[in-house]
Amino acid sequence: MRHALAPGGGDPADFQLNACSTQRNLNDRGREQARSVGRAFKAAGIVFTQVLTSQWCRCRETAALLDLGAPSDFPGLNSFFQDRSTADAQTEEVKALLKSMPQSEKVMLVTHQVNITALTGQGVSSGEVFLIKLGPDGKVEVIGEFLIPPP
């Protein structure tokens, strides 16, 4: 899942990972979008075994507002928008995570547009969820898409 609506692009020049006030954050519409996505999964009876998130505040907040389980940080999901030199290594780290999981696992990953595009080759809207699977060749395949637009 790409984090819910956080107006703008990238992060301010004074960005600090551990200071939400220096980051681009969810607005009220984004918060409601995240809650709506979580409610939709619950209504469908879908239960996640894990919720993993980027350490960026907008992803952590999205993961918490989904209310689908206690989120845990996974640095491989951190944005590489400002520094593309880590893109390949982080994408491989996410693929390795997926490969290590039993097929029965349902894991919600909350991350950023650049990460999802690197993983899937597809663009993604704010708050959009891709249902993915890792093929035997190691390629990520999008097998479903789900979007509740922000109010």
C-alpha positions as CSV (number, residue, x, y, z in Angstrom):
1,M,0.0,0.0,0.0
2,R,1.1,3.5,-0.7
3,H,0.6,5.8,2.3
4,A,-2.7,7.7,2.3
5,L,-3.0,11.2,1.0
6,A,-0.1,13.5,2.1
7,P,-0.3,16.6,-0.1
8,G,2.8,17.6,-2.0
9,G,5.8,15.6,-3.2
10,G,9.0,14.4,-1.6
11,D,10.0,15.9,1.7
12,P,11.2,19.4,2.7
13,A,15.0,20.1,2.6
14,D,15.2,20.0,6.4
15,F,13.8,16.4,6.5
16,Q,14.7,14.4,9.5
17,L,13.5,10.8,9.9
18,N,12.7,11.1,13.6
19,A,11.0,14.5,13.4
20,C,7.5,14.3,11.9
21,S,7.4,18.2,11.8
22,T,10.1,18.1,9.1
23,Q,8.2,15.7,6.9
24,R,5.3,15.7,4.5
25,N,2.4,14.3,6.5
26,L,-1.1,13.0,6.1
27,N,-3.9,15.7,6.1
28,D,-7.4,15.1,7.4
29,R,-8.5,13.6,4.1
30,G,-5.5,11.2,4.2
31,R,-6.3,10.1,7.7
32,E,-9.9,9.4,6.8
33,Q,-8.7,7.5,3.6
34,A,-6.5,5.3,5.8
35,R,-9.4,4.5,8.2
36,S,-11.7,3.8,5.2
37,V,-9.2,1.3,3.7
38,G,-8.9,-0.5,7.0
39,R,-12.6,-0.7,7.5
40,A,-13.0,-2.1,4.0
41,F,-10.5,-4.9,4.7
42,K,-12.2,-5.7,8.0
43,A,-15.7,-5.7,6.3
44,A,-14.3,-8.2,3.7
45,G,-13.0,-10.4,6.6
46,I,-9.4,-10.1,5.5
47,V,-7.0,-10.6,8.4
48,F,-3.3,-9.6,8.1
49,T,-0.6,-11.6,9.9
50,Q,1.7,-8.6,9.9
51,V,1.6,-4.9,9.2
52,L,5.1,-3.6,8.1
53,T,5.7,0.1,7.4
54,S,8.3,2.5,6.3
55,Q,9.8,4.6,9.1
56,W,8.4,7.8,7.5
57,C,5.7,9.4,9.7
58,R,3.1,9.4,6.9
59,C,3.5,5.7,6.5
60,R,3.5,5.0,10.2
61,E,0.4,7.0,10.6
62,T,-1.3,5.3,7.7
63,A,-0.4,1.9,9.1
64,A,-1.7,2.8,12.6
65,L,-5.0,4.2,11.2
66,L,-5.7,1.1,9.1
67,D,-6.2,-0.6,12.5
68,L,-5.3,-4.0,11.0
69,G,-2.7,-5.0,13.6
70,A,0.2,-3.4,15.4
71,P,2.6,-1.9,12.8
72,S,6.3,-2.7,12.8
73,D,9.0,-0.7,11.1
74,F,10.8,-2.3,8.1
75,P,13.5,0.0,6.9
76,G,13.5,-1.7,3.4
77,L,10.2,0.1,2.9
78,N,11.7,3.6,3.5
79,S,11.5,6.0,0.6
80,F,14.5,6.4,-1.7
81,F,12.9,9.4,-3.5
82,Q,15.7,11.7,-2.4
83,D,18.5,9.2,-2.8
84,R,18.0,6.6,-5.6
85,S,21.3,4.9,-4.8
86,T,19.6,2.6,-2.4
87,A,16.7,1.7,-4.7
88,D,18.0,-1.7,-5.9
89,A,19.2,-2.9,-2.5
90,Q,15.9,-1.9,-0.8
91,T,13.8,-3.5,-3.6
92,E,15.8,-6.7,-3.2
93,E,15.4,-6.6,0.6
94,V,11.6,-6.4,0.2
95,K,11.7,-9.3,-2.4
96,A,13.8,-11.4,0.1
97,L,11.2,-10.7,2.8
98,L,8.4,-11.8,0.5
99,K,10.3,-14.9,-0.5
100,S,11.0,-15.9,3.1
101,M,7.3,-15.9,4.0
102,P,4.9,-18.8,3.8
103,Q,2.3,-18.4,1.1
104,S,-0.4,-18.4,3.8
105,E,0.9,-15.1,5.2
106,K,-1.1,-12.0,4.5
107,V,1.2,-9.0,5.1
108,M,0.3,-5.4,4.7
109,L,3.3,-3.3,3.6
110,V,2.9,0.5,3.8
111,T,5.4,2.4,1.8
112,H,5.9,5.0,-0.9
113,Q,5.2,5.5,-4.6
114,V,8.9,5.1,-5.7
115,N,9.2,1.8,-3.8
116,I,6.1,0.3,-5.2
117,T,7.0,1.4,-8.7
118,A,10.5,-0.1,-8.3
119,L,8.9,-3.4,-7.0
120,T,6.0,-3.7,-9.5
121,G,6.8,-1.5,-12.5
122,Q,3.5,0.3,-12.0
123,G,2.4,3.7,-10.7
124,V,0.2,3.9,-7.7
125,S,-2.1,6.5,-6.2
126,S,-2.1,7.7,-2.6
127,G,-3.8,5.1,-0.4
128,E,-3.9,2.5,-3.2
129,V,-3.3,-1.1,-2.3
130,F,-1.8,-3.6,-4.7
131,L,-2.3,-7.3,-4.1
132,I,1.0,-8.9,-5.1
133,K,2.6,-12.3,-5.3
134,L,6.2,-13.3,-5.9
135,G,6.6,-15.6,-8.9
136,P,9.0,-18.5,-9.0
137,D,11.3,-16.3,-11.2
138,G,11.5,-13.7,-8.4
139,K,9.4,-11.2,-10.1
140,V,6.6,-9.4,-8.3
141,E,3.2,-9.7,-10.0
142,V,0.3,-7.4,-9.3
143,I,-2.8,-9.6,-9.1
144,G,-5.3,-7.1,-7.8
145,E,-5.7,-3.4,-7.1
146,F,-7.8,-1.6,-4.5
147,L,-8.4,2.2,-4.1
148,I,-10.7,4.1,-1.9
149,P,-10.2,7.8,-2.9
150,P,-9.8,10.3,-0.1
151,P,-13.0,12.1,0.9
